Amino acid sequence: MVKWYNHGICSSADKKLENFITDLSVDTAFHRVDAQKLKCGFGLRGVCCKLCANGPCRITQDSPRGVCGANADVIAARNFLRAVAAGSGCYIHIVENTARNLKGTALIKGELKGIKTLDRLCDMFGIKGTDNYDKAVKVADAVLDDLYKPDFEKMTLTKAMAYAPRYKLWEELGLLPGGAKSEVFSGTVKSSTNLNSDPVHMLLHSLRLGISTGLFGLTLTNLLNDVLIGEPELRMAPVGLRVIDTDYINIMITGHQHSKFAYLQNRLTDDDVVKKAQAAGAKGFKIIGCTCVGQDMQLRGAHCTKIFDGHAGNNFTSEPVLATGAIDAVISEFNCTLPGIEAICDELKIKQICVDPVAKKANAVLKEFNFDTRVSVVNEIIDDIIASYKARRGVVPMKLLPDHGNGNSLTGVSEVSLKAFLGDTWKPLIDLIAAGTIKGIAGVVGCSNLTGAGHDVLTVEMTKELIARDIIVLTAGCSSGGIENCGLMMPEAAELAGPGLKAVCKKLGIPPVLNFGPCLAIGRLEIVATEVAEALGVDLPQLPLVLSAAQWLEEQALADGAFGLALGLPLHLGVPPFVTGSDLILKVLCEDMKSLTGGQVIVNGDAVESANILEGIILQKRKELNLP
């Protein structure tokens, strides 16, 4: 393995983690980022095109068009649409698999843990059934039918899920999506060589992809998982590397598809499997959460206390978690599974298993999850992991960080559990906002990245600035993992809030930052916003609500952002998307979008300045609503 002692290390808002990584002798993203500081200026601005053999063409002042004649606006728009389509495809893959797993479970009359959510979906979609299993099959089929429609046939569930004023606007603007999978296909085709050359048309397609992504890939995935795996319940839980217990056979999970782990997490607590672990010298099995699927399992942690030990951290924490030497296997089913884990797993004899071919790692065993073969596949996985435990424990040295993170972060927050906490009504929150005790709401969502100030630095510092201004923060995504490990989701973090928010948090015993879980839970935040707007009788853009994907990373984040813009919300980014080479696209996203959907993109990489901008927007929204 290449050693990186002579390179710098990326800073982190999580100083305990940063110090831990500094002493590691394995290669991590925190080391590699230093060697990748030199960036391609054309790529950063989105004005490099390599779609055909005449290229790659690079747009400059002296060379304003590619060989085909495409200018900076066209090239940047094509690149942006392709990225949004790819990100949307990822989310649609997730909801498709989740619907199929729910249907499979219902057909064999397996356990359905969220009957309230099932009834909620049936009411929403107008579905009736002979029993819960029949209803679950019909819900899953309704979702799958919509996903598989052609792009010229509008999805039927969109109207049932969308907020009525938004649906009307989307219909007027021609943004209602056809079949979600077909929309991804069309976006890819449209952005191919010598096809669409209308930048605005391509940006509108990105908004359509945002709508299908948000309502189906985000919102519905959460609700289907709630039916299958259990509804979130508020509780205090440990987070960080402290959750690793060396007395157990430890499995780290990465990805986004919680339903693929449902059978495994139940099987690992069966008596015969526990006895196998004990015969190998362990007390049993534990699942260590990492990336968004760990956040999702943490969200429903009340339903799996025997097997789930806690959430260790976000995407870029996965390599340090493995570097402790205490993980015996890593199971991945989607991104954010870094290729960098492969070398660490090889060096520390950690078994790598992939259960979805889209996440196949170069040196991992593919044990493809198939509902019909799940019993035999899971049993094979368990035997493989026990063999890994036997081969490596006592041979591979451990380097633990038992005081990392904290023991009492609030988890299990959802649109249902939070509303129930408030007395099954949003009125207490609305009253606090109306009175000015809480100025407004900021959704801090999305990924973590290592650019700019470093790992989670902008996200955490900006979040501190927002709560200090009496703005309550709701989070979803890998950003949540960094924020919770830095202690902002403990009730004690109320001390960092402004006087109004601080008093509320202390009275209720809650932190000023509420963790809704994985990036998929952006759909839950949309439900909260919609229900609050409905209670007030206003449209979403009128709410004192802002979004920030301060340290967005992946194409999925761009699809998330397109959803936020379609909802009409201000969207802050700490790093600009790769479109800055096009003045037209910047104008549409940052200015014209306000008159189209009500949304806008704001780019700023400074925590204080970003908080100033977002607070200013919230104050302006309050003024327009005649709030003090």
C-alpha positions as a printed Julia matrix, in Angstrom:
628×3 Matrix{Float64}:
   0.0     0.0     0.0
   1.13    3.55   -0.75
   1.94    5.51    2.39
   1.07    9.19    2.43
   3.18   10.54    5.25
   4.63   13.34    3.13
   1.27   14.74    2.09
  -0.97   17.08    4.03
  -4.23   15.91    5.54
  -7.61   17.47    4.96
  -8.99   19.28    7.99
 -12.29   18.27    9.56
 -14.88   19.94   11.74
 -14.56   16.76   13.81
 -11.14   17.32   15.4
 -11.03   13.97   17.19
 -11.54   12.26   13.87
  -8.95   14.47   12.19
  -6.34   13.67   14.84
  -7.16    9.98   14.55
  -6.65   10.06   10.77
  -3.38   11.96   11.13
  -1.87    8.99   12.97
  -3.1     6.36   10.51
  -0.66    4.51    8.26
  -3.32    3.72    5.64
  -4.31    5.83    2.66
  -7.62    7.68    3.03
  -9.5    10.36    1.12
  -8.22   12.85    3.7
  -4.7    12.16    2.39
  -5.54   11.86   -1.31
  -7.34   15.2    -1.47
  -4.0    16.98   -1.07
  -2.6    15.28   -4.18
  -5.74   16.28   -6.13
  -5.69   20.01   -5.37
  -4.94   20.99   -8.96
  -8.3    21.08  -10.74
  -9.16   21.39  -14.43
 -10.54   24.9   -14.92
 -12.65   23.82  -17.89
 -14.19   21.0   -15.89
 -14.91   23.29  -12.93
 -16.79   25.69  -15.21
 -18.61   22.89  -17.06
 -17.33   23.97  -20.49
 -15.48   20.81  -21.49
 -17.29   18.49  -23.9
 -16.12   14.97  -24.74
 -19.32   13.59  -26.24
 -17.85   12.98  -29.68
 -14.53   12.17  -31.32
 -14.0    15.76  -32.46
 -13.36   16.58  -28.81
 -12.68   17.03  -26.07
 -13.6    20.63  -26.9
 -12.88   23.37  -24.39
 -14.62   26.72  -24.53
 -12.49   29.84  -24.12
 -12.87   33.51  -25.01
 -10.81   32.92  -28.15
 -12.59   29.66  -28.95
 -16.25   30.24  -28.0
 -17.69   27.23  -29.84
 -16.83   23.57  -30.1
 -16.27   21.87  -33.43
 -20.0    21.1   -33.71
 -20.88   24.7   -32.91
 -22.03   24.18  -29.32
 -21.25   27.17  -27.11
 -20.62   27.37  -23.36
 -24.35   27.59  -22.56
 -25.18   24.43  -24.5
 -22.22   22.42  -23.22
 -22.76   23.4   -19.58
 -26.5    22.68  -19.84
 -25.88   19.26  -21.37
 -23.38   18.39  -18.67
 -25.75   19.58  -15.96
 -28.75   17.68  -17.34
 -26.69   14.5   -17.65
 -25.58   14.82  -14.03
 -29.14   15.42  -12.79
 -30.4    12.48  -14.86
 -27.72   10.21  -13.39
 -28.54   11.38   -9.86
 -32.23   10.88  -10.45
 -31.55    7.39  -11.84
 -29.79    6.48   -8.59
 -32.8     7.46   -6.5
 -35.28    5.79   -8.84
 -33.22    2.57   -8.6
 -33.63    2.77   -4.82
 -37.39    3.31   -4.78
 -37.87    0.58   -7.4
 -35.99   -1.96   -5.28
 -37.81   -0.82   -2.14
 -41.21   -1.26   -3.79
 -40.21   -4.71   -5.06
 -39.01   -5.75   -1.6
 -42.24   -4.52   -0.01
 -44.29   -6.44   -2.57
 -42.21   -9.59   -2.07
 -42.65   -9.4     1.7
 -46.4    -8.88    1.4
 -46.83  -11.77   -1.04
 -45.25  -14.23    1.43
 -47.19  -12.57    4.28
 -44.0   -11.49    6.0
 -43.78   -8.9     8.77
 -44.97   -5.37    8.0
 -43.9    -3.1    10.83
 -45.53    0.19    9.77
 -49.26   -0.35    9.35
 -50.06    3.3    10.13
 -47.91    4.37    7.2
 -49.5     1.7     5.01
 -52.95    3.09    5.82
 -51.64    6.61    5.18
 -50.44    5.59    1.71
 -53.69    3.81    0.94
 -55.67    6.91    1.9
 -53.38    9.06   -0.22
 -53.64    6.83   -3.29
 -57.28    5.77   -2.88
 -56.34    2.1    -2.46
 -58.54   -0.46   -0.71
 -57.64   -4.07    0.06
 -58.88   -7.2     1.73
 -56.1    -7.11    4.35
 -52.78   -5.38    5.03
 -50.87   -7.72    2.73
 -53.23   -7.05   -0.15
 -52.99   -3.31    0.48
 -49.18   -3.46    0.56
 -49.07   -5.32   -2.77
 -51.39   -2.75   -4.34
 -49.34    0.17   -3.01
 -46.12   -1.36   -4.34
 -47.73   -2.06   -7.71
 -49.04    1.5    -7.96
 -45.53    2.85   -7.41
 -43.93    0.44   -9.87
 -46.59    1.13  -12.5
 -45.81    4.84  -12.34
 -42.06    4.27  -12.5
 -42.41    2.16  -15.65
 -44.68    4.54  -17.6
 -43.25    6.09  -20.8
 -42.16    9.71  -20.55
 -45.2    10.87  -22.58
 -47.58    9.37  -20.0
 -47.75   11.36  -16.78
 -47.35    9.53  -13.49
 -50.68    9.26  -11.69
 -49.42    9.42   -8.09
 -47.8    12.83   -8.52
 -51.06   14.7    -7.92
 -51.8    12.64   -4.8
 -48.4    13.46   -3.27
 -47.75   17.02   -4.44
 -48.88   20.15   -2.62
 -51.83   21.47   -4.65
 -50.43   24.96   -5.41
 -47.15   23.41   -6.56
 -48.92   20.82   -8.71
 -50.94   23.57  -10.41
 -47.77   25.55  -11.15
 -45.89   22.51  -12.43
 -48.82   21.71  -14.71
 -48.86   25.28  -16.07
 -45.1    25.18  -16.69
 -45.2    21.76  -18.36
 -43.04   20.24  -15.62
 -45.22   17.27  -14.62
 -43.01   14.2   -15.12
 -43.82   11.12  -17.12
 -42.59    7.71  -15.99
 -39.62    8.3   -13.73
 -37.31    5.78  -15.38
 -38.23    7.11  -18.83
 -37.5    10.68  -17.73
 -33.95    9.59  -16.82
 -33.63    7.89  -20.21
 -34.91   10.99  -22.02
 -32.55   13.27  -20.13
 -29.61   11.13  -21.18
 -30.72   11.04  -24.82
 -31.5    14.74  -24.92
 -28.0    15.64  -23.73
 -26.24   13.49  -26.3
 -24.25   14.55  -29.37
 -25.91   17.02  -31.76
 -29.36   16.71  -30.23
 -30.83   19.34  -27.92
 -29.08   22.7   -28.05
 -31.58   24.77  -26.06
 -30.05   25.38  -22.6
 -33.31   26.59  -21.02
 -35.21   23.56  -22.32
 -32.59   21.29  -20.75
 -32.78   23.16  -17.44
 -36.56   22.7   -17.4
 -36.05   18.98  -17.97
 -33.77   19.02  -14.92
 -36.64   20.47  -12.88
 -38.95   17.71  -14.15
 -36.36   15.15  -13.06
 -36.2    16.91   -9.71
 -39.94   16.45   -9.21
 -39.92   12.73  -10.03
 -36.8    12.31   -7.9
 -38.25   14.14   -4.93
 -41.74   12.68   -4.82
 -40.79    9.12   -5.76
 -37.07    8.56   -5.09
 -37.1    10.51   -1.82
 -40.58   10.76   -0.29
 -41.97    7.37   -1.36
 -38.79    5.46   -0.51
 -39.09    6.67    3.08
 -42.74    5.76    3.37
 -42.34    2.33    1.79
 -39.43    1.62    4.15
 -41.59    2.74    7.08
 -44.18    0.11    6.12
 -41.58   -2.61    5.72
 -39.02   -1.89    8.45
 -40.82    0.31   10.97
 -41.7     3.93   11.56
 -39.14    6.27   13.18
 -39.42    6.82   16.94
 -37.71    9.57   18.92
 -34.89    8.33   21.15
 -31.4     9.18   22.32
 -28.6     7.13   20.74
 -24.8     6.94   20.63
 -22.96    8.14   17.52
 -19.37    8.11   16.32
 -16.6     5.52   16.43
 -17.52    4.83   20.06
 -20.34    2.55   18.82
 -17.82   -0.15   17.8
 -17.78   -3.01   20.32
 -14.88   -5.43   19.87
 -16.69   -8.19   21.76
 -18.92   -8.7    18.72
 -18.5    -9.62   15.08
 -18.85   -6.17   13.54
 -20.42   -5.5    10.14
 -20.18   -2.02    8.65
 -22.92   -1.19    6.14
 -22.73    1.43    3.39
 -25.25    2.64    0.86
 -28.85    3.84    0.76
 -31.11    0.8     0.45
 -32.27   -0.13    3.94
 -34.8    -2.64    2.64
 -31.95   -4.82    1.34
 -30.76   -5.28    4.93
 -34.17   -6.01    6.44
 -33.93   -9.79    6.3
 -30.24   -9.81    7.28
 -30.7    -7.6    10.35
 -33.48   -9.88   11.6
 -31.57  -13.08   10.82
 -28.5   -11.92   12.76
 -30.48  -12.02   16.0
 -31.85  -15.56   15.54
 -30.66  -18.04   18.16
 -28.89  -20.35   15.71
 -26.92  -17.47   14.19
 -25.99  -16.02   17.58
 -24.76  -19.46   18.64
 -22.56  -19.6    15.53
 -21.01  -16.28   16.51
 -20.5   -17.46   20.08
 -18.85  -20.65   18.87
 -16.39  -18.44   16.95
 -15.56  -16.55   20.16
 -17.84  -13.48   19.89
 -20.9   -12.46   21.86
 -22.91  -12.13   18.67
 -23.21   -9.77   15.72
 -23.45   -6.0    15.58
 -24.2    -3.72   12.63
 -22.23   -0.48   12.55
 -23.95    2.26   10.59
 -22.04    4.3     8.05
 -23.2     6.59    5.21
 -26.9     7.14    4.57
 -28.09    3.57    5.13
 -26.6     3.83    8.62
 -28.55    7.04    9.16
 -31.68    5.26    7.95
 -31.14    2.36   10.34
 -30.46    4.85   13.12
 -33.74    6.57   12.24
 -35.54    3.27   12.92
 -33.13    2.16   15.64
 -35.98    1.55   18.09
 -36.94   -1.48   15.98
 -33.49   -3.11   15.91
 -31.8    -2.46   19.26
 -30.43   -6.0    19.49
 -28.39   -5.77   16.31
 -27.72   -2.09   15.56
 -24.99   -0.57   17.7
 -25.21    2.94   16.28
 -24.16    5.25   13.47
 -20.42    5.81   13.16
 -20.3     8.6    10.58
 -20.78    9.82    7.05
 -19.24    8.86    3.7
 -15.72   10.08    4.42
 -15.76    8.53    7.89
 -16.03    5.04    6.38
 -12.28    4.66    5.77
 -11.32    5.64    9.36
 -13.99    3.28   10.7
 -12.39    0.39    8.79
  -8.92    1.55    9.82
  -9.78    0.81   13.47
  -9.28   -2.86   12.61
 -12.41   -3.76   14.56
 -14.67   -4.23   11.53
 -14.84   -7.81   10.29
 -16.88   -7.24    7.14
 -18.32   -4.4     5.1
 -21.55   -4.92    3.17
 -22.36   -2.37    0.5
 -25.42   -1.96   -1.69
 -25.09    1.53   -3.16
 -23.11    4.74   -2.96
 -21.53    6.43   -0.98
 -19.21    3.41   -0.93
 -15.76    4.86   -1.6
 -13.4     2.84   -3.8
 -10.75    3.81   -1.25
 -12.07    1.22    1.2
 -10.82   -1.6    -1.03
  -7.13   -1.22   -0.2
  -7.86   -0.82    3.51
 -10.04   -3.95    3.52
  -7.26   -5.91    1.78
  -4.6    -4.76    4.22
  -6.74   -5.41    7.32
  -8.28   -8.67    6.01
 -11.81   -7.24    6.09
 -14.36   -9.2     4.07
 -16.06   -7.11    1.38
 -19.52   -8.16    0.24
 -21.78   -6.38   -2.24
 -25.49   -7.17   -2.42
 -26.37   -5.0    -5.43
 -24.31   -5.2    -8.64
 -24.49   -1.41   -9.07
 -22.18   -1.17   -6.04
 -19.79   -4.0    -6.94
 -16.31   -3.21   -5.63
 -13.23   -4.46   -7.48
 -12.12   -6.94   -4.83
 -15.47   -7.74   -3.23
 -17.64  -10.84   -3.39
 -20.99  -10.22   -5.12
 -23.81  -11.85   -3.19
 -26.67  -10.32   -5.09
 -29.77   -9.78   -2.98
 -32.77  -11.38   -4.6
 -35.98  -11.63   -2.65
 -36.63  -15.19   -3.76
 -33.12  -16.37   -2.81
 -32.65  -14.13    0.22
 -32.59  -17.02    2.73
 -29.71  -18.88    1.1
 -27.83  -15.69    0.21
 -28.02  -14.3     3.74
 -26.9   -17.61    5.23
 -23.9   -17.59    2.88
 -23.09  -14.02    3.91
 -23.24  -14.94    7.59
 -20.89  -17.89    7.11
 -18.47  -15.72    5.12
 -18.41  -13.07    7.83
 -17.82  -15.6    10.6
 -14.91  -17.02    8.59
 -13.52  -13.51    8.22
 -13.81  -12.92   11.96
 -11.94  -16.13   12.74
  -9.17  -15.37   10.26
  -8.45  -11.79   11.33
  -9.21  -11.36   15.04
  -6.03  -11.58   17.05
  -4.0   -11.16   13.86
  -4.95   -7.65   12.76
  -4.03   -4.87   15.23
  -6.78   -2.55   16.44
  -6.65    1.22   16.83
  -9.87    2.37   18.48
 -11.33    5.77   19.3
 -13.79    5.02   22.12
 -14.4     8.66   23.1
 -15.33    9.78   19.59
 -18.81   11.18   19.0
 -21.27   11.24   21.88
 -23.75    9.04   23.68
 -26.95   11.07   23.51
 -27.81   12.41   20.07
 -31.52   12.74   19.34
 -32.55   10.4    16.53
 -35.76    9.01   15.07
 -37.05   12.39   13.9
 -39.62   12.22   11.1
 -42.59   14.23    9.92
 -44.76   11.93   12.05
 -42.67   11.56   15.21
 -41.92   15.3    15.4
 -45.54   16.25   14.88
 -46.59   13.73   17.53
 -44.02   15.24   19.93
 -45.66   18.64   19.36
 -49.12   17.24   20.18
 -50.09   15.95   16.72
 -50.22   19.48   15.35
 -47.75   21.93   13.83
 -49.4    24.8    15.7
 -46.73   25.04   18.46
 -43.99   25.4    15.83
 -46.06   27.86   13.79
 -46.8    29.92   16.91
 -43.1    30.07   17.82
 -42.23   31.24   14.32
 -45.1    33.72   14.25
 -43.96   35.22   17.54
 -40.37   35.47   16.32
 -39.04   33.19   19.08
 -37.83   31.04   16.21
 -37.13   33.18   13.13
 -37.48   30.37   10.64
 -36.31   26.97    9.47
 -33.17   25.94    7.61
 -32.92   22.54    5.98
 -29.22   21.65    5.97
 -29.08   18.65    3.7
 -27.0    16.52    1.37
 -23.49   15.24    1.31
 -20.16   15.8     2.93
 -17.13   16.67    0.83
 -13.46   17.51    1.35
 -13.3    20.65   -0.78
 -13.19   24.21    0.43
 -12.59   24.45    4.16
 -12.5    20.68    4.68
 -14.58   17.73    5.88
 -17.91   19.05    7.21
 -16.27   22.37    8.17
 -18.59   24.69    6.24
 -21.66   22.6     7.13
 -20.95   22.57   10.87
 -19.82   26.19   11.14
 -22.77   27.49    9.13
 -25.16   25.38   11.21
 -23.72   26.94   14.37
 -24.23   30.38   12.87
 -27.84   29.61   11.95
 -28.9    28.31   15.35
 -27.16   31.26   17.02
 -29.58   33.45   15.02
 -32.65   31.57   16.36
 -33.1    29.57   13.17
 -33.92   25.93   13.86
 -32.05   23.48   11.63
 -33.48   20.26   10.18
 -30.93   17.94    8.58
 -30.91   15.0     6.17
 -28.0    13.25    4.48
 -24.33   12.65    5.11
 -24.19   16.19    6.5
 -26.22   14.82    9.44
 -23.43   12.38   10.3
 -20.87   15.16   10.61
 -23.18   17.46   12.55
 -24.16   14.79   15.08
 -20.57   13.64   15.62
 -19.71   17.26   16.41
 -22.35   17.31   19.16
 -24.99   19.62   17.67
 -27.75   17.03   17.99
 -27.38   16.66   21.76
 -29.78   18.61   24.01
 -26.7    20.32   25.5
 -26.16   22.05   22.13
 -29.0    24.39   23.12
 -26.28   26.51   24.75
 -25.05   27.4    21.25
 -28.46   28.67   20.11
 -29.83   32.19   20.19
 -31.95   33.22   23.17
 -35.32   32.31   21.65
 -34.35   28.93   20.23
 -32.27   28.16   23.32
 -35.27   28.68   25.6
 -37.46   26.45   23.41
 -34.86   23.67   23.31
 -34.29   23.74   27.07
 -38.02   23.68   27.78
 -38.58   20.72   25.45
 -35.29   18.92   26.15
 -34.31   18.85   22.47
 -31.28   20.02   20.48
 -31.43   23.01   18.1
 -30.57   20.69   15.19
 -33.01   17.87   14.41
 -31.77   14.85   12.48
 -34.23   13.42    9.96
 -31.7    10.82    8.81
 -30.43    9.94    5.33
 -30.44   12.1     2.19
 -33.64   10.27    1.27
 -35.24   12.08    4.22
 -35.16   15.31    2.23
 -38.55   13.94    1.2
 -39.61   14.02    4.85
 -38.56   17.67    5.12
 -40.75   18.42    2.1
 -43.7    16.82    3.9
 -43.08   19.0     6.97
 -42.84   22.13    4.81
 -45.99   21.21    2.87
 -48.05   20.54    5.99
 -46.88   23.8     7.61
 -47.66   25.74    4.43
 -51.07   24.09    4.21
 -51.82   24.99    7.81
 -50.94   28.61    7.06
 -52.75   28.66    3.71
 -49.67   29.75    1.76
 -47.47   28.3    -0.96
 -44.04   26.89   -0.16
 -41.98   29.85   -1.44
 -43.74   32.1     1.09
 -42.47   30.17    4.11
 -39.52   31.5     6.17
 -37.67   28.39    5.06
 -34.33   27.98    3.3
 -32.29   25.02    2.1
 -28.54   24.52    2.15
 -26.53   21.73    0.58
 -23.41   23.44    1.82
 -21.03   20.62    0.94
 -22.85   18.77   -1.84
 -20.8    16.04   -3.49
 -22.59   13.72   -5.88
 -24.91   13.81   -8.87
 -27.73   12.73   -6.57
 -27.31   16.04   -4.74
 -27.95   17.91   -7.98
 -31.2    15.96   -8.44
 -32.1    16.86   -4.84
 -31.34   20.49   -5.63
 -33.55   20.39   -8.71
 -36.4    19.19   -6.45
 -35.77   22.08   -4.04
 -35.89   24.57   -6.9
 -39.11   23.02   -8.25
 -40.6    23.44   -4.77
 -39.72   27.13   -4.98
 -37.17   27.18   -2.16
 -33.93   29.17   -1.86
 -31.02   26.73   -2.21
 -27.58   27.55   -0.85
 -24.49   25.75   -2.14
 -21.02   26.14   -0.68
 -19.46   25.0    -3.93
 -21.0    25.95   -7.3
 -22.22   23.25   -9.68
 -20.11   22.88  -12.8
 -22.0    25.5   -14.83
 -20.15   28.73  -14.04
 -18.78   28.92  -17.58
 -22.3    29.8   -18.75
 -23.64   33.25  -17.91
 -27.07   32.17  -19.15
 -27.34   29.18  -16.81
 -26.14   31.21  -13.83
 -28.76   33.85  -14.59
 -31.55   31.25  -14.88
 -30.58   29.42  -11.67
 -29.71   32.42   -9.53
 -32.17   35.06  -10.81
 -34.82   33.96  -13.3
 -35.83   30.9   -11.25
 -37.39   33.23   -8.67
 -40.07   34.33  -11.15
 -40.48   30.8   -12.54
 -40.89   28.55   -9.48
 -39.95   30.91   -6.63
 -36.63   29.16   -6.01
 -33.1    30.4    -6.48
 -29.52   29.18   -6.19
 -27.15   30.99   -3.84
 -23.44   30.16   -3.9
 -21.2    31.14   -1.01
 -18.38   29.23    0.67
 -18.09   31.3     3.84
 -20.05   30.19    6.91
 -20.81   33.64    8.32
 -21.64   35.19    4.96
 -23.85   32.24    4.05
 -25.73   32.48    7.35
 -26.16   36.24    6.79
 -27.68   35.63    3.36
 -30.0    32.86    4.55
 -31.1    34.86    7.59
 -31.79   37.83    5.33
 -34.05   35.7     3.11
 -35.92   34.39    6.16
 -36.41   37.92    7.5
 -37.72   39.08    4.11
 -40.17   36.16    4.03
 -41.33   37.09    7.54
 -41.87   40.67    6.43
 -43.94   39.57    3.45
 -46.07   37.44    5.82
 -46.46   40.46    8.15
 -44.64   38.67   10.96
 -42.65   40.69   13.53
